Amino acid sequence: MEPHFTYNALNSIAAAVLKEEKTIAYSYFVKLSQLMRTVLQTNNQLITTLEDELTFVTNYLQIQQLRFSNKFDFTINIAEDVNPQTIIPKMCIQTFTENAIKHGLLPKDDKGKLNINIYNEGDFLFIHVEDNGIGQEKARLLKTTGSTNGLKIMKGYFDHFNLLNSKKLEWKITNLQLNGNDSDGTGVYVKIPRGFVYKKR
């Protein structure tokens, strides 16, 4: 997560308290506490379960909805045959979700949409993170690309795991064609071999 995410989230919670929206403030305080606890507890880990990653992502997205007055909606769709205890690289959904919000949806004039779809195919787990934001080219023109630390860390994780596995972990980022316009919207497609080796035996 961005270094000042916590500070901004606390400001949003404080604003809810000042408006006497105590139930909302408490709900989001709990979500933020869960996020921070997870960050601290998993600081030295490279992996997590799909279930824990999605809990983290959901809390993050709901806090961002509070901060930005519901500027976007999101859906998370998981195929019935997907095991929630499947092991995945830590932050492999969160990193791309955070990028979609910051670089795609927040600069958008109207309300945005984020879709996360997860399914099995063959020996792999597939994760799709798609947004109908401003697209990569407009983000570059607006200089919203910001830090690439999250992607660098994720590349390091994938490179490490790929040294240990014959079936490779992969991701790709593409422009989406929405309403006939190939410059709006971004899709990230992650492919993870189920049961991949994550440490030397």
MARGUNU-978214 format. One record per atom (N, C-alpha, C): residue in three letters; z, x, y. Coordinates in steps of 0.2 Angstrom, whole numbers, plus 5000, padded with zeros to 4 digits. Atoms other than C-alpha are relative to their C-alpha. Layout:
BEGIN
ALAZXY
...
This chain:
BEGIN
MET500050044994
MET500050005000
MET500050045006
GLU500049974994
GLU499850055018
GLU500750025002
PRO499349984998
PRO501350155025
PRO500349955005
HIS499750044995
HIS501650025039
HIS500049924997
PHE500150065002
PHE501349875028
PHE500749965000
THR499450025000
THR503249855025
THR500349985007
TYR499850014993
TYR503649865044
TYR499749935002
ASN500350064997
ASN502349725048
ASN500249944996
ALA499750065004
ALA502949615034
ALA500749985002
LEU499350024998
LEU504749625040
LEU499949975007
ASN500150044993
ASN504049575058
ASN499849934999
SER500250075002
SER503249425050
SER500649964998
ILE499450045002
ILE504849375041
ILE500449995006
ALA499550014994
ALA505849395057
ALA499749955004
ALA500350064996
ALA504649285066
ALA500149934997
ALA499950065003
ALA504849155053
ALA500749985001
VAL499350014999
VAL506749165055
VAL500149975007
LEU500050024993
LEU506549145074
LEU499849935001
LYS500350075000
LYS505548985071
LYS500449964996
GLU499650045005
GLU506948925060
GLU499749984994
GLU500350025007
GLU505848925045
GLU500350044995
LYS499549965004
LYS507248995035
LYS499850004992
THR500250015007
THR506548935018
THR499450054999
ILE500649965001
ILE504849025021
ILE500250075001
ALA499849934999
ALA505749185028
ALA500350024993
TYR499749975006
TYR506849195012
TYR499550014995
SER500449995006
SER505449165000
SER499650065001
TYR500449944999
TYR504449305008
TYR500450065000
PHE499549955001
PHE505949415009
PHE500150024993
VAL499949985008
VAL506149404990
VAL499350034998
LYS500749965002
LYS504249444988
LYS500050075002
LEU500049934997
LEU504449594999
LEU500450044996
SER499549965004
SER505949654989
SER499850014994
GLN500349995006
GLN505049634973
GLN499550055000
LEU500549955000
LEU503649734979
LEU500350075001
MET499749944998
MET504749874986
MET500450034993
ARG499749985006
ARG505749874970
ARG499550034995
THR500549985005
THR504149894959
THR499850075002
VAL500249944998
VAL503550034970
VAL500550064998
LEU499549955002
LEU505150134968
LEU500150014993
GLN499950005007
GLN505350094950
GLN499450044996
THR500649985004
THR503550144945
THR499750065004
ASN500349944996
ASN503350294957
ASN499750054996
ASN500349945004
ASN503050424943
ASN499649974994
GLN500450035005
GLN502050304932
GLN499350005002
LEU500850014999
LEU500150304930
LEU499849934997
ILE500350065003
ILE500050144920
ILE500549945001
THR499650065000
THR500749964920
THR499749954996
THR500350055004
THR500449804911
THR499649955005
LEU500450054996
LEU499149674918
LEU500449955003
GLU499550054997
GLU500549544920
GLU500450035006
ASP499649974995
ASP501549664931
ASP499650015006
GLU500549994995
GLU500049714941
GLU499849945004
LEU500250064997
LEU499549534944
LEU500649975004
THR499450024996
THR501349494950
THR500050035006
PHE500049964994
PHE501249634962
PHE499549985005
VAL500650024995
VAL499549584969
VAL500149935003
THR499950064998
THR500049404970
THR500550005006
ASN499549994995
ASN501649444980
ASN499750035007
TYR500349964995
TYR500649564991
TYR499549955004
LEU500550044996
LEU499249434995
LEU500449945003
GLN499650054996
GLN500549294999
GLN500350025006
ILE499749984994
ILE501449405011
ILE499450015006
GLN500550004995
GLN499749445019
GLN499849945003
GLN500250064997
GLN499349265021
GLN500549985005
LEU499550014995
LEU501049245030
LEU499850045006
ARG500149964995
ARG500649385041
ARG499449985005
PHE500650014996
PHE498849335046
PHE499949925000
SER500150074999
SER499149145046
SER499549974996
ASN500450025005
ASN498249105030
ASN499250015002
LYS500749994999
LYS496649185036
LYS499550014994
PHE500450005006
PHE496049195018
PHE500349964995
ASP499850035006
ASP496249105002
ASP499950054994
PHE500149965006
PHE496349184985
PHE500149964993
THR499950025006
THR496149144967
THR500050054995
ILE500049965005
ILE496549234951
ILE499949974994
ASN500250035006
ASN495649184935
ASN500150054994
ILE499949965006
ILE496149254918
ILE499849964994
ALA500250035006
ALA495249214902
ALA500549994995
GLU499550025004
GLU496249134889
GLU500250064995
ASP499949955006
ASP496049274876
ASP500350075003
VAL499849934997
VAL496649414888
VAL500850004999
ASN499349995002
ASN498349484883
ASN500450025007
PRO499649984994
PRO499549494899
PRO500350074999
GLN499749945001
GLN500349644891
GLN499550064999
THR500549955000
THR498749744891
THR500150055005
ILE499949954996
ILE498949914898
ILE499450025005
ILE500649984995
ILE497949964914
ILE500350055004
PRO499849954995
PRO498050104927
PRO500449965005
LYS499650034994
LYS499350064940
LYS499650005006
MET500350014994
MET498749994956
MET499249995000
CYS500750005001
CYS496949974949
CYS499749935003
ILE500250064997
ILE496949794955
ILE500250005008
GLN499750004994
GLN498049814970
GLN499650045005
THR500349964995
THR497049954978
THR499349975002
PHE500750044998
PHE495349854978
PHE500249945004
THR499850074996
THR496249694984
THR500250025007
GLU499849984994
GLU497049784998
GLU499450025005
ASN500649984997
ASN495349865003
ASN499649935002
ALA500450074999
ALA494549685002
ALA500349975006
ILE499750034994
ILE495849615014
ILE499950045006
LYS500049964993
LYS495849755027
LYS499350015002
HIS500649994998
HIS494049795027
HIS499549955000
GLY500550065001
GLY493149635022
GLY500249945004
LEU499850064998
LEU494149485026
LEU500349995007
LEU499750004994
LEU495249525041
LEU499550005006
PRO500549994995
PRO493749575052
PRO499649945001
LYS500550065001
LYS492849405047
LYS500249955006
ASP499950054995
ASP492749275061
ASP500349944997
ASP499850065002
ASP493049125050
ASP500550024994
LYS499549995005
LYS494249105035
LYS499650034994
GLY500349965005
GLY493849215020
GLY500349984993
LYS499950025007
LYS493949205001
LYS500050064996
LEU500049955005
LEU494549324988
LEU500149984993
ASN499950025006
ASN494249304970
ASN500150064995
ILE499949955005
ILE494949404955
ILE499949974994
ASN500150025007
ASN494249374938
ASN500150054995
ILE499849955005
ILE494849454922
ILE499849974993
TYR500250025006
TYR494049444905
TYR499950054995
ASN500249955005
ASN493749534889
ASN499349994998
GLU500750005003
GLU492049584882
GLU500050064996
GLY500049945004
GLY491949694867
GLY500650035000
ASP499349965000
ASP493249834867
ASP500350015007
PHE499849984993
PHE493449824886
PHE500349945003
LEU499750054995
LEU494449724899
LEU499650015006
PHE500450004994
PHE493449684914
PHE500449975006
ILE499750034995
ILE494149654931
ILE499550005006
HIS500450014994
HIS493149584946
HIS500449985006
VAL499750024993
VAL493749584964
VAL499549995005
GLU500650024996
GLU492549494975
GLU500349975006
ASP499950034994
ASP492649444993
ASP499449985004
ASN500650024996
ASN491549355005
ASN500150025008
GLY499849974993
GLY492049475020
GLY499350025003
ILE500549984996
ILE490949565032
ILE499550054996
GLY500449965004
GLY490249685019
GLY500150075002
GLN499949934999
GLN490249875018
GLN499650035006
GLU500349974994
GLU488949915031
GLU500349985007
LYS499750024993
LYS489749805045
LYS500750035000
ALA499349965000
ALA491449885040
ALA499950075003
ARG500249934997
ARG490650055043
ARG499950005007
LEU500250004993
LEU489950005060
LEU500649985004
LEU499450014996
LEU491649935065
LEU500550054999
LYS499649955002
LYS492450085058
LYS500749984998
THR499450035003
THR493649985048
THR500250034993
THR499949975007
THR493550095033
THR500650044999
GLY499349985001
GLY495150185037
GLY500150064995
SER499849955004
SER496050295025
SER499649994993
THR500350015006
THR495250325008
THR500550034994
ASN499549975004
ASN496850385000
ASN500149964994
GLY500050045006
GLY496950234988
GLY499550014995
LEU500649995005
LEU495250264981
LEU500150074997
LYS500049935003
LYS495550454979
LYS500650004995
ILE499550005005
ILE497150414970
ILE499849974993
MET500250035005
MET496350294959
MET499450044996
LYS500449955003
LYS494950414955
LYS500350054996
GLY499649955004
GLY496250544950
GLY500349974994
TYR499850045006
TYR496950414938
TYR499550004995
PHE500550015005
PHE495350374930
PHE499750064997
ASP500249945002
ASP494750554929
ASP500550034995
HIS499549985005
HIS496450594920
HIS499949974994
PHE500050045006
PHE496250454908
PHE499350014996
ASN500649995004
ASN494450494904
ASN499950064997
LEU500049945004
LEU494850664899
LEU500349994993
LEU499750025006
LEU495850584885
LEU499749954995
ASN500350055003
ASN494650454880
ASN499250004999
SER500849995000
SER492850444873
SER499749945003
LYS500350064997
LYS492650264879
LYS500350005007
LYS499849984993
LYS492750284898
LYS500249945004
LEU499850054995
LEU493650194912
LEU499550015006
GLU500549994995
GLU492450154926
GLU500149945005
TRP500150064995
TRP492250054942
TRP499450025005
LYS500649994996
LYS490850024954
LYS500149955006
ILE500050044994
ILE490749944972
ILE499349985002
THR500750034999
THR489249834976
THR500149955006
ASN500150064996
ASN488649724990
ASN499849944997
LEU500150065003
LEU488649544986
LEU499449965005
GLN500550044996
GLN487149424991
GLN500349935001
LEU499850074999
LEU487949274999
LEU499649965005
ASN500450044995
ASN486949135007
ASN499350045002
GLY500649964999
GLY485449255005
GLY500050065004
ASN499849944995
ASN486249395015
ASN500350054995
ASP499849955005
ASP486449555005
ASP500550045004
SER499549964996
SER487649625019
SER500749975000
ASP499350035000
ASP489049505017
ASP500350004993
GLY499650005006
GLY490349515004
GLY500050074996
THR499949945005
THR490949654992
THR500349984994
GLY499750015007
GLY491249664974
GLY500250064997
VAL499749945004
VAL492249784964
VAL500049984993
TYR500050015007
TYR491949794945
TYR500350054996
VAL499649955004
VAL493249884934
VAL499949994993
LYS500150015007
LYS492949914916
LYS500550054997
ILE499549965003
ILE494449974905
ILE500049994993
PRO499950005008
PRO494450014886
PRO500749974998
ARG499350035003
ARG495849904878
ARG500350064996
GLY499649955005
GLY497150024870
GLY499850075002
PHE500249934998
PHE496550174880
PHE500650055000
VAL499449955000
VAL497550334878
VAL500150025007
TYR499849984994
TYR498550374893
TYR500450065001
LYS499749944999
LYS499450524889
LYS499950054993
LYS500149965006
LYS499250674877
LYS500449994995
ARG499650015006
ARG499750654860
ARG500350074997
